[in-house]
């Protein structure tokens, strides 16, 4: 019951924080009954989240599931509490939202990274002011807007094959890449359930082949689409866990989702490196 109420709470809070529920593939009746119900006050939602958090310990035996739900409910309670009018110090609010303590990056480290970028650009033949050099480098790899969807779809097909060698992707999974305009982001993955994703790419934003490849890895393979599809297959269908079916932004889960999407290219690169080394060894 606590997990079903966790889903209900998320949809109730979504009435106050539009977009909190990023995707859902669980039982339709849970979402339907919330949609028909009158809005709950933020104070009631905060209290409900805290009540559910206390109930988790008695209802969920698995320690990992229990910890996950407790942290997610802490985040939802804090978001409802902000709606009530409670003020949080910024870093404290970040900590309770994402279960992460931000660490300050010192200026010297940023300067070191800037020097490294400058050296790499010079080696590639793009000397001069760093910002201008980056712009020239990206422009040399720019994809014409009319070719963006086709190019990204082609890259996705290639990345899918590599991802399948690493993770148990459902056989029937699929992505559809579409071009859009007038959006506040470069690209977005709308996970539709049934192992399907709609990837919207903002054609207003210039895209280089470098950023297109990152987009494919981040949004699709082995990023968001792969992550969501595997959760749906393994956690929801095979293990009968309901909580993964509702994907929520600004929660500890979303921090893990974005962290994975930003670093998942390393898995493919390591797999490709190992494959090349094996071929050399066999030769």
N, C-alpha and C positions, 0 to 999 in steps of 0.2 A: 504493500500500500504506500510506503514512503516514497518509492521510486515513481509510482504513478502520480503522486502528489507533487513530486519534484517537477515532472513534466507539466502538470497543470499550473504550478506556480510560475514556471517560465513563460507560458503563454499569457497568463494574467499580467505579469510584469511587462511583457511585450506590448501590452496596450498603452503603457506609459512610456516605454522606451522602444520606439519603433525600430525594428531591425535587430533587437536583442536575440531573437530566434533566427539564426542564419539559415538553418535547414532542419527538416524533420521528415522522418520516414517511419515513425511509429504508428500505433493504432490511431485511425482517423477519429474515433469517437472521443478520444481525450482532447484533441484540439477542437473538435466540434462542440463539445459541451462548454468549453471556455468561451468560444466565440459567441455562443448564445447567452452566456451569463452576463449580468451587469458588471461593470468595472469595480474592482476592489480598490480601496484606498491604499496609498503607499504605506501608511502606518500598519494596516492590517497585513499587507504583503510582507513587510519587514518582520513582523511578529510571527507570521506563518513560516517564513524561512528559518527563523531561529528555532521554532518548535520542531520543524522537520529535522533540523540539524541534531537536536537532542534525541530524536527518535531513531536516527540512523544507527547508532551504536547498538540498540536493542533488536533491530530488524535485519541488519546486514552482517552476515558472519564473515565473509571474505574481507580481509584487512585492506587490500588495495582498493576494492570497491568502496568500502566504508570511508577511507581517507579521501578518495576522489569526491564522493558526494558531500562530505563535510566541507571541503575546501570550496566546492562549487556553491554550496549554500551560503557559506560565509560571504562570497562575492555577491550573490544575489541580495542577501540581507543588506550589505553595505550600499548597493545601488538603490535599493528601496529607501534606505535611511537617508541618502542624499536627496531623494525626491521629497522626503518629509521636511527637509531643511537643515539637517545636521551637517555641520562643517567638519571636514577632515583636513589635516595637513596633507599636502600633495603626496609626499613620499609614503605616508601611512596609507593613503587611499590606494596608491599603486600596489602596495604590498598586499592589501586585503583583496584587491581585485584579481591579481594575477598570482598570488603566493610567491612573489619574487621580490627580493630586496635589491633595488637599483644600485649599481656601483658607478661612481663617478670616473669618467675617463679623463685623465689629466691632459693639459695642453701639450706637454712634451710628447706624449704618446700619439696624439693627433698629428703633431708636426712630423714625427717619425713616419707615420703612415703616408702623409702627404709627400714626403721625400721619396718614399718607395714608389708611389704612383708616378711621380715625376721621372724617376729613373727608368721605369718600365715604358713610359711613353717615349722617352728619348731613344731607348733601344729599338722601339718600333718605328722611329723616324718622325716623331711628333714632338719636337723641342719647343721651348718657349713657355709662356705663361700656362700654368697647369690647366686652368679652366678652359682657356682657348684651345689648348692641345687636346683635351678630352672631347671638346665639341667637334674639332676637325676629325679626330679618330672615329667618333660616332657617325658623322656625316658620310665618311668614306664607306661605311657599312650600312647605310640607311636603306630600308626596304620601302619601295613605293607604296603608298596607301592602298592602291588597287590590288597589290600582290600580298598584303599582310596576311589575310585569312588563309590563303592557299599555302603560303610559306610556313605559317605556324602549324597548320594541319599536317603538312609533310613532316615537320620536325616532331610533332606529337606521335605520328606513326612510328618514327624511328625510335623515339624515347620509350614508347610502349614496349617494344621488343626487348630493350635493355632492362626495363623495370620488371618484366615478367621473369627474367632470370634471377631476380633478387627477392621478390615477394609473391605470395599466392594470390594474384589478382583473379577475381571471378571471371570465368570464361566469357560471360555475356556483358561485361562492362563496356562502356562507350563514352566518348566525349563528342560534343558538337561545338565547333568554334564559330562564333558569329561576330561581325564587326558592328560596333555601336558608336554613337557620338554623344557629346554633351554630358559626360560623366565626370565625377570627381576623382576617379582612379584610372590607372593604366589598364588594368584587367581585373576581372572578378570571376571566381568560380561559384556558380550556383549549383549546389549538389541537389539533385532531384529525387534521390532514392532509386532503388532498383539498379544500383551500380551505374547511374547515368549522371553526367555533369553537363551543364551549359556554360561554356567559357566565353565570356564577353570581353572583347578587346576594343579599347577606346582608340578609334582611328584618328581622333583629334591630336593624339600624342605621337610625335615621330618615334619610330621604332627601328633600332639597328638589329642586325643579325645576332649580336651579342645579347641584347636585351630580349630578343625573341626567344633565344635558347633558355635564358633564365626564366622567362615567363612560362615556357613549357614545363620546365622542371618544377617551378614553384606551384603552378596551378594544377598540373596534371600528373606527370610521371617523373619521379615518384613522389610528387607533392600532394596537394589537397585531394585531388580526385582519387589517387591511390590510397591515401590514408582513410578517407571516408568510405570507400568501397570495401576495404579490408575490415574496417570496423563493422560495417553493415553485415558482411558475410560471417565473420568469425564471432564477434561479440553479440550482435543482435540475433541473427538467424541460428547460428550453431550453439551458442551458449545461453541464449534467451535473456540477455541483459537489455533492459529497456533504456537505461540512461544514455547510452551513446547515440540513440536515435534522434535526440534533440541537441543540435549544435548551437552553442551560445557564444556570442562575442563578449569581450571584456571580462573573461573568466580565466581561471588557471588552465582550463582545457584549451582555450584559444591561444594562450601563450605557447603551449606545447605544439599546437597545430602550426602556428606561424614559424616557430623555431625549426621545426622539421622541414617545412617547405623552403626555408631559407638555406638550409644546409644539406638537403637531400641530394643535390647534385654531386656531393662528395662520394655517395654510395656508388653512383654510376661511374664516376671517374676512377674510383678504386677498382671496380669490377672490370672496366676497360683496360686498366693498367695490368691487372692480374692476367687478363686474357692475352695481352700482347706478350707478357713475360712467359706465359705457358707456351705460346706459339714459338717463341725464340728458343725455349728450352727443347721443345720437340724437334725443331729444325736441326 
